[in-house]
Amino acid sequence: MVKKIKVYKNFKISRSHKNSIILIGNFDGLHQGHQKLFRLAKKYKAKKLKIGVITFDPIPKMFFNKGISNYRLSNLNQKLYLLKKFKVDFVINKKFDLKFSKVKAFNFVKNILCKNLKPKYIFVSNNFRFGNKREGSVLLLKKFQKKFNYKVINPNPLIKKNKVISSSIIRKLLTSGNLRRANQYLGRNWCVEGKVEKGRKMGKKIGFPTCNIDLGNYVIAKPGVYAVKVYLSNKKKYLKGIANLGYRPTFNQKRILLEVNIFNFYGNLYNKKLIIEFIKYIRKEKKFDGIKHLRIQIDKDIKIAKSCRY
């Protein structure tokens, strides 16, 4: 059974969570590179030493670049769910705003990390930057470790096929349609979580009813057709399905949308939250001459999706 995890919105944590192991980062997607960091942290975990995570919302890059709206690999719910599985004891989910962005690097170390948290170990990636104008670095953290009685751990990144595993690489793989490699780097299949909203019911009219899901600020994977798993309220059981991610060019749709057809399901899912797990990229999005040709292609897509290994 996965234990509960304490979530803080600021750095005022309980006494029982002080003097812990602290991992700092966005941890977007919690990919294999992140998982390496957590496995290493567990090795430093003494009998009474707990593991905590400092993460930020929104992701700083999205805060500083207002034009970036679709960027995330995972939302907060997914992040917390995965952190529980990694046996993290507590999470500080800090709101990243203008005031916080102006905190000087030294003040972050002295007043936030050391005065409030009193960490024994601080785990960060080699490219970790912090403080106003990104002035803080791993070297600066190490500079003060004796003064403030903590130890910095920054392991070498995980490298596969001569590439450093990173959230940025995985985003690029998804947008280019290389779902298989993206899932390998994540260490699991990529998922999105969203609420079913009412649509134009075009799928139902042509015999393939779909759940329309707003992607929010998730990264937009390559438009096209995917084999998917669909999780309802119970994350342990799933239904098989097929999804179209795109603009529905046959129907002149202007807004990108995720439409999911769940095989052999006839219930009402409006306003329900679903988790869509992407299994296989089947084909790119295409505009058809008419409904008849679209139906023929959807039948072919469904056969391919049903034959996939789930």
C-alpha positions as CSV (number, residue, x, y, z in Angstrom):
1,M,0.0,0.0,0.0
2,V,1.3,3.4,-1.0
3,K,1.6,5.7,2.1
4,K,0.2,9.2,2.4
5,I,2.4,12.1,1.5
6,K,2.4,15.5,3.3
7,V,2.1,18.5,0.9
8,Y,3.2,22.0,1.9
9,K,2.5,25.2,0.0
10,N,5.4,27.0,1.7
11,F,8.6,26.4,3.6
12,K,7.0,26.3,7.0
13,I,7.3,22.6,7.6
14,S,6.8,20.5,10.7
15,R,9.7,19.7,13.0
16,S,9.5,16.0,12.0
17,H,10.3,16.9,8.4
18,K,13.4,19.0,9.3
19,N,16.9,17.6,9.1
20,S,15.9,15.5,6.1
21,I,17.1,14.6,2.6
22,I,15.8,17.3,0.2
23,L,15.6,17.0,-3.6
24,I,15.0,20.2,-5.6
25,G,13.7,20.5,-9.1
26,N,10.7,20.7,-11.4
27,F,10.6,16.9,-11.8
28,D,8.3,17.3,-14.8
29,G,7.4,13.8,-16.0
30,L,9.5,12.1,-13.3
31,H,11.5,10.3,-16.0
32,Q,14.3,7.8,-15.6
33,G,16.9,10.5,-14.9
34,H,14.8,11.7,-12.0
35,Q,14.2,8.2,-10.8
36,K,18.0,7.7,-10.7
37,L,18.2,10.6,-8.3
38,F,15.5,9.2,-6.0
39,R,17.1,5.7,-5.9
40,L,20.3,7.4,-4.8
41,A,18.6,9.4,-2.2
42,K,17.1,6.2,-0.7
43,K,20.7,5.0,-0.2
44,Y,21.4,8.0,2.0
45,K,18.2,7.4,4.0
46,A,19.1,6.5,7.6
47,K,16.5,5.0,10.0
48,K,15.1,8.4,11.1
49,L,16.0,10.5,8.0
50,K,13.1,11.4,5.7
51,I,12.9,12.4,2.1
52,G,11.4,15.7,0.9
53,V,11.0,17.3,-2.4
54,I,10.9,21.0,-3.3
55,T,9.1,21.6,-6.6
56,F,7.6,24.7,-8.3
57,D,4.2,25.6,-9.8
58,P,4.1,26.9,-12.4
59,I,7.3,25.6,-13.9
60,P,9.6,28.7,-13.9
61,K,10.1,28.6,-17.7
62,M,6.3,28.9,-18.1
63,F,6.3,31.8,-15.6
64,F,9.0,33.8,-17.4
65,N,7.6,32.9,-20.9
66,K,3.9,33.7,-20.9
67,G,3.7,32.6,-24.5
68,I,4.4,29.0,-23.5
69,S,1.1,27.4,-22.8
70,N,1.6,23.7,-23.6
71,Y,4.7,22.5,-21.9
72,R,4.1,20.0,-19.1
73,L,4.7,16.3,-19.2
74,S,2.7,15.7,-16.1
75,N,0.3,17.7,-13.9
76,L,0.5,18.1,-10.1
77,N,-1.8,15.2,-9.4
78,Q,0.4,12.9,-11.5
79,K,3.5,14.2,-9.9
80,L,2.3,13.6,-6.4
81,Y,1.0,10.1,-7.3
82,L,4.5,9.2,-8.6
83,L,6.3,10.8,-5.7
84,K,4.2,8.6,-3.4
85,K,5.3,5.5,-5.3
86,F,8.9,6.7,-4.9
87,K,8.3,6.7,-1.1
88,V,8.8,10.5,-0.6
89,D,7.7,11.6,2.8
90,F,6.7,15.2,2.0
91,V,6.5,17.7,-0.8
92,I,6.9,21.5,-0.8
93,N,5.0,22.7,-3.9
94,K,6.1,26.3,-4.0
95,K,4.1,28.8,-6.0
96,F,6.5,30.4,-8.4
97,D,5.6,34.1,-8.6
98,L,7.3,37.4,-9.1
99,K,8.2,37.8,-5.4
100,F,9.8,34.4,-5.2
101,S,11.7,34.9,-8.5
102,K,13.5,37.9,-6.9
103,V,14.9,36.0,-4.0
104,K,18.7,36.2,-4.1
105,A,20.5,32.9,-4.4
106,F,22.4,33.3,-1.1
107,N,19.1,34.2,0.7
108,F,17.5,31.1,-0.7
109,V,20.3,29.0,0.8
110,K,20.5,30.8,4.1
111,N,16.9,31.8,4.9
112,I,14.8,29.2,3.1
113,L,16.9,26.0,2.9
114,C,18.9,26.3,6.1
115,K,16.8,28.4,8.5
116,N,13.5,26.7,7.6
117,L,14.3,23.2,6.4
118,K,17.8,22.4,8.0
119,P,18.5,19.7,5.4
120,K,21.2,17.1,6.0
121,Y,21.5,16.3,2.2
122,I,20.5,18.4,-0.8
123,F,20.1,16.5,-4.1
124,V,20.1,18.5,-7.3
125,S,21.0,17.9,-11.0
126,N,24.2,19.3,-12.4
127,N,22.4,22.0,-14.3
128,F,20.4,23.2,-11.3
129,R,20.0,27.0,-11.2
130,F,18.2,29.1,-8.6
131,G,17.8,32.6,-7.2
132,N,17.2,35.9,-8.9
133,K,18.3,35.8,-12.6
134,R,19.4,32.2,-12.1
135,E,22.5,33.4,-10.2
136,G,22.7,30.3,-8.0
137,S,24.4,27.1,-9.1
138,V,25.5,23.8,-7.8
139,L,28.9,25.4,-7.1
140,L,27.3,28.0,-4.9
141,L,25.3,25.4,-3.0
142,K,28.6,23.5,-2.4
143,K,30.4,26.7,-1.3
144,F,28.2,27.0,1.8
145,Q,27.7,23.4,2.7
146,K,30.2,23.4,5.6
147,K,28.9,26.8,6.9
148,F,25.3,25.6,7.0
149,N,26.0,21.9,7.8
150,Y,24.5,20.1,4.7
151,K,26.0,18.0,2.0
152,V,25.3,18.5,-1.7
153,I,24.8,15.4,-3.9
154,N,24.7,16.0,-7.6
155,P,25.2,12.7,-9.5
156,N,26.1,12.5,-13.2
157,P,23.0,12.5,-15.4
158,L,21.5,9.4,-16.9
159,I,22.7,8.9,-20.5
160,K,21.1,6.6,-23.1
161,K,22.1,6.4,-26.7
162,N,24.6,9.3,-26.1
163,K,21.8,11.6,-24.9
164,V,21.2,13.0,-21.4
165,I,17.7,11.9,-20.3
166,S,15.8,15.1,-19.6
167,S,12.2,16.5,-19.7
168,S,13.2,18.6,-22.7
169,I,14.4,15.6,-24.7
170,I,11.1,13.8,-23.9
171,R,9.0,16.8,-25.0
172,K,10.9,16.8,-28.3
173,L,10.3,13.1,-28.8
174,L,6.6,13.4,-28.2
175,T,6.2,16.4,-30.5
176,S,8.1,14.5,-33.3
177,G,5.9,11.4,-32.9
178,N,8.5,9.1,-31.3
179,L,6.2,7.9,-28.5
180,R,8.1,4.6,-28.1
181,R,11.4,6.3,-27.2
182,A,9.6,8.9,-25.0
183,N,7.9,6.1,-23.0
184,Q,11.3,4.4,-22.7
185,Y,12.9,7.5,-21.2
186,L,9.9,8.1,-18.9
187,G,10.1,4.5,-17.7
188,R,6.4,4.1,-18.2
189,N,3.8,5.2,-20.8
190,W,3.1,8.9,-21.1
191,C,-0.3,9.9,-19.6
192,V,-2.5,12.9,-19.5
193,E,-5.3,13.6,-17.1
194,G,-8.3,15.7,-18.1
195,K,-12.0,16.3,-17.6
196,V,-14.5,15.1,-20.3
197,E,-16.2,18.1,-21.9
198,K,-19.1,18.4,-24.2
199,G,-18.3,18.6,-27.9
200,R,-20.0,18.8,-31.3
201,K,-20.8,15.0,-31.1
202,M,-19.4,14.5,-34.5
203,G,-17.9,11.1,-33.5
204,K,-21.3,9.9,-32.3
205,K,-22.9,11.0,-35.6
206,I,-20.5,8.8,-37.6
207,G,-20.8,5.8,-35.3
208,F,-17.7,6.4,-33.1
209,P,-18.6,8.2,-30.0
210,T,-15.7,10.0,-28.3
211,C,-14.8,11.6,-25.0
212,N,-13.5,15.1,-25.7
213,I,-10.7,16.1,-23.3
214,D,-9.1,19.5,-23.0
215,L,-5.3,19.1,-22.8
216,G,-4.8,22.2,-20.5
217,N,-1.1,23.0,-20.4
218,Y,0.2,19.6,-21.4
219,V,2.8,19.4,-24.1
220,I,1.1,18.7,-27.5
221,A,2.3,15.4,-28.8
222,K,2.5,14.9,-32.6
223,P,-1.1,15.2,-33.9
224,G,-2.4,11.9,-35.1
225,V,-4.1,8.7,-34.0
226,Y,-2.9,6.7,-30.9
227,A,-3.7,3.4,-29.2
228,V,-4.5,4.2,-25.6
229,K,-5.5,2.9,-22.2
230,V,-8.3,4.8,-20.4
231,Y,-8.5,4.8,-16.6
232,L,-11.7,6.0,-15.0
233,S,-11.8,6.5,-11.2
234,N,-9.9,3.3,-10.5
235,K,-6.3,3.7,-11.5
236,K,-5.7,-0.1,-11.4
237,K,-8.3,-1.1,-14.1
238,Y,-8.3,0.3,-17.6
239,L,-10.3,0.1,-20.8
240,K,-8.7,-0.1,-24.2
241,G,-9.4,2.6,-26.7
242,I,-8.2,4.8,-29.6
243,A,-7.5,8.5,-29.5
244,N,-7.3,11.3,-32.1
245,L,-5.1,14.2,-31.1
246,G,-5.4,17.1,-33.4
247,Y,-7.6,19.6,-35.2
248,R,-10.0,17.2,-37.0
249,P,-9.3,18.7,-40.4
250,T,-12.2,16.8,-42.0
251,F,-14.5,18.8,-39.8
252,N,-12.5,22.1,-39.9
253,Q,-11.8,22.1,-36.2
254,K,-9.8,25.2,-35.1
255,R,-8.8,24.1,-31.6
256,I,-6.6,21.2,-30.8
257,L,-8.4,18.5,-28.9
258,L,-7.9,15.0,-27.6
259,E,-10.8,12.7,-28.6
260,V,-11.0,9.2,-27.2
261,N,-13.1,6.3,-28.3
262,I,-13.4,3.7,-25.6
263,F,-14.0,0.2,-27.0
264,N,-17.2,-1.5,-25.8
265,F,-18.1,1.3,-23.4
266,Y,-21.5,3.0,-23.4
267,G,-21.7,5.0,-20.2
268,N,-21.9,8.8,-19.7
269,L,-18.6,10.3,-18.8
270,Y,-19.3,14.1,-19.0
271,N,-17.4,16.1,-16.4
272,K,-15.6,12.9,-15.3
273,K,-11.8,12.9,-14.9
274,L,-10.0,10.4,-17.1
275,I,-6.4,9.4,-17.4
276,I,-5.3,8.6,-20.9
277,E,-2.2,6.5,-21.3
278,F,-0.6,6.6,-24.7
279,I,0.5,3.2,-26.0
280,K,1.3,3.5,-29.7
281,Y,1.4,6.2,-32.4
282,I,-0.6,4.7,-35.2
283,R,-0.6,7.4,-37.9
284,K,-0.5,11.2,-38.5
285,E,-3.7,13.3,-38.8
286,K,-5.2,13.5,-42.2
287,K,-8.0,15.3,-44.0
288,F,-10.4,13.0,-45.7
289,D,-12.6,13.7,-48.8
290,G,-15.8,12.8,-46.8
291,I,-17.4,10.9,-43.9
292,K,-17.3,7.6,-45.8
293,H,-13.6,7.6,-46.3
294,L,-13.1,8.7,-42.7
295,R,-15.2,5.8,-41.4
296,I,-13.2,3.3,-43.4
297,Q,-9.9,4.7,-42.0
298,I,-11.2,4.7,-38.4
299,D,-12.2,1.0,-38.8
300,K,-8.6,0.3,-39.9
301,D,-7.2,2.3,-37.0
302,I,-9.3,0.5,-34.5
303,K,-8.1,-2.9,-35.8
304,I,-4.5,-1.8,-35.4
305,A,-5.2,-0.4,-31.9
306,K,-6.9,-3.6,-30.8
307,S,-3.9,-5.7,-32.0
308,C,-1.5,-3.6,-29.9
309,R,0.2,-5.1,-26.8
310,Y,-1.4,-3.3,-23.8
